[in-house]
Amino acid sequence: MKRIFIDTNVIIDFLADRKPFSEYAAILFQLAKEKKIKIFVAAISFNNTYYILRQVTSHKRAISLILDLEEYIEIQETNRVILKKSLQSYFNDFEDAIQYYSAVQIGEIDVITTRNIKDFKKSEIPVLSPETTVKMLSRV
């Protein structure tokens, strides 16, 4: 089973139904729901996702969407090691660094899926867009 680390922007695309990006994000989360792939996310993705969702929907709806999603994904806690590596990293964006080092700490991640591929240019883990990830999975 493929192990996919999902960046916050893909989660937001899916839950906020941001077109046209939500199409491939929805396919990925559906595959996880069907237990065809395993999706991992960083714990910080939830507060960032809530913040964005809350701008377009109610508190109750945002919490409901996040709780539903949480049922079929794995959450990587943000810890001291991840924070220290992120602070000392080459990343220009601290949040992306936390995402990356969360994926690294999980281990055995097949791909990081994000719409911001350029932000992960020195990644030792393959980095693909949601669309490319879906296409890769369809060949498996």
N, C-alpha and C positions, 0 to 999 in steps of 0.2 A: 504494500500500500504506500502510495506517495505521501510524503510529509511536506506540507506547504506552510511556510511562514507568511502571514498576510500583514501588510503594512496598514496603518490606520486609514490612509486615504481610500483603500479598497473597501474597508468596513463601512466607512461613511458613504461611499458611492452606493453600496448595497442598501443600507438602512434608510438613507435619505432619498433613494431612487434617483440619484443624479444621472440624468441621461446625457450622453449615450453610454457613460461609463458603467452604469449599473447592470447592463446586460451580461457582461462576462463575470462581474463580481457575483451576480445572482447564480450563475451556473456553478461557480466554485463552491459557494455555500450550500447549494443544493446537493452537490456531490458529497460534501462533508455530512450533510444531514442523512444521506443514503449510505453513509459509511464506506464510500468508495475511495475517499482520500481522508487524510487527517490534517486538519487545519490548526495551526498554532498562532497565537497572537500575544503581544506584550501586554501586561496588565495596564500600562499607561494608555493603551489604545482606548480603554473604556472611558476615562475621564475626558480625553480629547474628543471622542465620538459623542459623548453626552453633550459637551459644550456646543458642538456644531448642530446636533439634532435639536437642542433646546432653542436654537434660533429660528427653527422652522416648524416646531411642534410643541405640544405641552410637555410638562415635566412627566406626567403620568404615561404618555405615549412613548416618550424617549426611554424611560425606564423599562417599559414593557418590551420594546424592540430589543434592547440590550439583553434583557433577561431571556428572551426567546433565543437569541443568538448564542448566548452563553451555554445553552443546553448541549450543543453539538460541536464545540470547539475546545481546544486546550489552551489554558492561560499560563504564560510564563511570568512568574513573579519578578518584579524589579528589585534587585538586591544591591548590596554594597559593591560587589565585584562588577556587575553590569554598569553601575553608575561611575565607578572609578575608571574603567576602561573607556567609557563614553566620554568622560571629561578629558581624558588624555589622548583621544583619537584624532584622526585626520578629518573627521566629519565637520562640515561647516554648520550643520543643523544638529543640535543636541538631541532632539527627539528622534531623528533618523539614526543617530549613533546608538541610542537606547534600543531602538528596534533591532538594529544589526547585532549588537552584543547579546540581546535576548535570544535571537535565533542561534547564534554561535553557542551559547550556553546550553540550549536544548540539545544540540548535537544531532547528527543524522538528518538534517533538514535537506531536502532535495532541491528546493528553490525558494527564494524570497520573491514574493509577488507584490509589486508596487507600480504605481503610475509614475513614480519619480526615479526611474532607473539611473539617471545621471548622478543622483545623490549617493548611489551605492557603487561607484565606479571601481573602488579598490576591494570590493567584497570577494572573499574566498568562496562564497556560496554563490551559485548561479542566480542571477537576478533577471526576472522576466516581467513583462506587463501581464495584466489579467488575461488579455486576449491570447497572447503567446502561451501562457500557462495552460489555458483551456485547450489550445491546439496541440500542445505537447501531450496533455493527458488523453486526448482522443486517439493518439497514436499508440498508446500503451495497451 
